[in-house]
Amino acid sequence: MMKEIIPFHQRLNSRLNKQKITILQVNLGKRCN
């Protein structure tokens, strides 16, 4: 099961991580400023 799930999550993570990173940067920017 895990071997089949991992590639699928890697695809989603590559997309979600980009969104999460931008959100984290915005949140950090708001906190710092």
VOTI-994417 format. One record per residue (C-alpha): x, y, z. Coordinates in steps of 0.1 Angstrom, whole numbers, plus 5000, padded with zeros to 4 digits. Example, Ala and Ser with C-alpha at 12.3 -4.5 7.8 and 13.67 -1.06 7.14 Angstrom:
! VOTI-994417
512349555078513749895071
//
This chain:
! VOTI-994417
500050005000502750255010504750204978501650294958500650584980504050754982504350854945500850994946501651204977504851324961502851464932500451644955503251754978505051914949501952124942500852184978504352264990504452564966501252694980502252625016505552805011503953114997501453115026504253065051506153355035503153575037502453485073506053545082506053875064502953985083504553885116507854055109506254375096
//
